[in-house]
Amino acid sequence: MEEHLIKPGRIFYVISALLFVCGFALFLYSLITGIGAAIKSMDDRLVVPGTKVFNFDEQGRYMIYWEYKTTYGGRVYDTKSMNGLVCALKSASTGEIVRLDDPKFNSTYSLNSREGTLIFMFQIDAPGEYELSAWYESGEGEEAVLVVGKGFTTVLFKTILISLVSFFGGIGLGALILVVTLVKRREARNRIALEQLYNK
């Protein structure tokens, strides 16, 4: 039985293996870069009471977290309460007020030595600079840290989803090629064997 008559060729085994490797590599890459992006998304912070201008480069839903345990600006914060804190967000260019909504779900995180919980959500319709101000109604209160961004859990969820698609996409396609190649090559062997039997 001549090997060159059996198709598809063994090169498809190599292609299948490469797809397995590429799928796994893409999985690791997207997971590592995605986790890095998720952590970076939690770096835009404001010490309150205070005011800061944030640049939102895309429209969509954003979140404000109270980071009650953190280190920022060389100082350790361990805030016990934010009772009476008032927050206001407006467009830096137009002065238009952005509505801050109470969260529709509970969201907390513990990241290295940082711990926080979701306190507000808001929608940005036009990218640009927005000014966030926070103060205590009574005029007195603990200094605390607020984190503004897309949200760690949101970014992390997208990261996991992309990673899984990359992983199972590569493995699935590789497995499909492997199975098809095995089946086709077995059929070719059986066909050649029958032809040789009849030709005897």
C-alpha positions, 0 to 999 in steps of 0.5 A: 500500500503506497502512502502517497495514495492515502489522502488527506496527507499527514500534514493535516496532523501537523496543522491540527497540532498547530491549531491546538498550540495556537489556541492554547497560546491565544488563551494564555495571551488574552488571559494575561493581557486581559487581567492586566487591563482589568487591573489597569481599569481600576487605577483611575482614583479620587481621594474624597472629599475632592474633585477630579476630571476623568477622561472617558474615551468611550461611551457606555456604562461606568461604575464608581467603587468605594475602595475602603482598603487601599494604598494610594499616593503613598498613604494607606486608607482603611475607611470605616464609613462614608455616611453622608457622602454626596457625589456629583458628575458633570461634563467638563465641556458642557456642564451637563449633569450625569445621573448617578444611579444606585447599583442594580447588583452587589459587586465587591473586589479584593485585589492584592491589598485593595478592597472595594464595593460598588456604590454608583453606576452611570451612563456616558453617551459622549466620550470626553472629560467629566468632573467628579466631585464628592463631599460630605453633607455635614462638612466632615467625614473620613478621607476615602478613595473612589475608583471610577471605570468600567468595573473590574468584574465587567472587564474580567468577564470579557477577558474570560469570555475571549480567552475561552473562545480562543481556547476552545476555538483553537482546540475545536478546529484542531480536533475537527481537522484531526478527526476528519483526517483520521476518518478520511485516511482510514477510508482511503486505506480500506479502499486501497486494501479492497482494490488490492484484494480484487486485483489479486 
